[in-house]
Amino acid sequence: MSKILIVAELDGNSLNSSTRKCVACAAATGADSIDVLILSDQCGAAAAAAAQIAGVNKVLTVEAAHNAAPLAAVLAPQIAAAAPGYTHVFGPSTTFGKDVMPRVAALLGVGQVSDIMSVVSDRSFTRPVYAGNAILSVEVPADKIVVATVRTASWQDAPDGGTAAIEALNVDCAIPGHTRFVELASAASERPDLQTAKKVVSGGRGVGSEENFALIYKLADKLGAGVGASRAAVDAGYVANDMQVGQTGKIIAPELYVAIGISGAIQHLTGIKDAGTIVAINKDPEAPIFEIADIGLVGDLFDIVPELEQKL
């Protein structure tokens, strides 16, 4: 009998869509039971949303002041304390999950399966290696708890339709005091979050400068899209590193991805391989990005992008 515990990711006090993707992955294993664990200082709204996800059996809440900020050092001991009785513990392969889940695996004394792309069986999974150029099959021994992160770009959101019970959970563990939350500083933006946006417009080295990135922002706003960038653009100082898309940045799967002035290094292509439709704009007809693009426009981006914006 397989019983899966999913560690929910929150945006403030709201449920992040990555949790739904973890539920979809858990359901693919044929699990007998799927529970969602929410750790926050205000669990109400997130718990209510999680309870509506189809396939969820129970929502467990750990509401405490020390859970106000998602600190891995604080959350991991509580997750490990809640894990006994479960055969699997899943979390999203996002910045949050990559921070928290390795600590959970260490506390439980097992290795972690990272970036689950597909499920072969309840203990056998596939994950990408070598920047997505190879797919590795991983099997976890029957006597070990499965601690894993789910590659959110590879899974659709689990739909609504559930009526799960919500229960408060008391976890018996020491809360470390060596880590404390100071502040969260982030740029305010009305654009969709890059990690979950249905449409994304990204700029690369070909944009030329931080000032020229205004072209990217204008097109994105016209499309109602999130904004990303290649590593080359980030390294050149055009944008902040939290906008980087690729193997060492964010791995995304929007319905539409527009790559402007991006040549298409393999590290970048790894981050967008699951996108629905890829549009590439580049003056070099031999740019690797055109090999995976569904629509390719060869030409000067400073001519094409303003014209494209006018026609939208």
C-alpha positions, 0 to 999 in steps of 0.5 A, a space after each residue: 500500500 502506497 501512501 504519499 505525503 506532498 509538501 505544499 508550496 505557498 505564495 504568501 498564504 495562497 497555494 502555489 500551482 506547483 502543488 497541483 503538479 505534485 498531486 498529478 505526479 502522485 496520482 500517476 503512481 497509483 497511490 492508495 492515498 495522497 495527503 497534502 501537508 501545509 506549513 504556515 502561520 495562516 493555513 486556512 486559505 491554502 488548506 481550503 484550496 488544497 482540499 478541492 484538488 481531485 485525488 487528495 485524501 486529506 490536508 494536514 496543517 501545521 500552523 505556527 508562528 515559526 512557519 511564517 517564512 519558508 525557511 528550509 532549516 525550520 520546515 524540514 524537521 517538521 516534514 520529517 516528523 510528519 513522514 512516518 507512516 508514508 511510503 513517499 514524500 514529494 515536493 516541487 522541483 522549484 526554488 522552494 523544493 530544491 531548498 527544502 527536500 534535500 534536508 528532508 531526505 537527509 533527516 530521513 536517511 535516504 537519497 533524493 530522487 530529483 526532477 521526476 519527469 514520468 512515473 514507471 511504477 510507484 518506485 521507478 521514475 525517469 529524470 533528465 540528466 546531461 542538460 536533458 540530453 539523456 533520460 535516466 531511470 531511477 528505482 528506489 528500494 522497497 525498504 526505503 521511503 521515497 523522497 523526491 522532487 517533481 519536475 513541474 514543467 513535465 506535469 499538468 495541474 491536477 484538477 479541482 473536484 476533491 472534498 478532502 478533510 482538513 486536519 491540524 497536525 501536531 509535530 513533535 520535533 525541535 525547531 532549530 534556532 540557528 536560522 532566522 528570517 530577516 526580510 524578503 526583498 523582491 521587485 513589485 510587478 504586475 506581470 505573471 510569475 515567470 515560473 507559472 506564467 502561461 506566456 513568457 517572453 525572454 530576451 538574450 544577449 542580442 537585446 544588447 543592453 539593459 535599456 533595450 530590454 524595454 522592448 521585451 517588457 513592452 511586448 510581454 505587457 501586450 501579451 500579458 506574459 511573464 518576462 525571462 532571460 537567457 544566462 548570457 543576458 543575466 551575466 551581462 547585467 541586463 536583468 536580475 538573475 531571478 529572471 534566468 531561464 534554463 538549466 541553472 535558472 528556472 525550468 518552465 513550460 508555458 503555452 507560449 514561449 517567445 525567445 528574442 535575441 537568444 541563440 539557443 545554448 543547450 542549457 537554455 533549451 533545457 529550461 523550455 523543452 516542455 513549452 507548448 509553442 516556441 517562437 524564435 526571433 534571431 538575425 542568425 539563421 543558423 542559431 540553434 534556437 531555430 532547431 526547436 522553434 515552432 515558428 522562426 523569424 530571421 531578422 533584426 529584433 529591433 525591426 521585428 519586435 516593434 512591428 509585432 507589437 503594433 500588430 497585436 
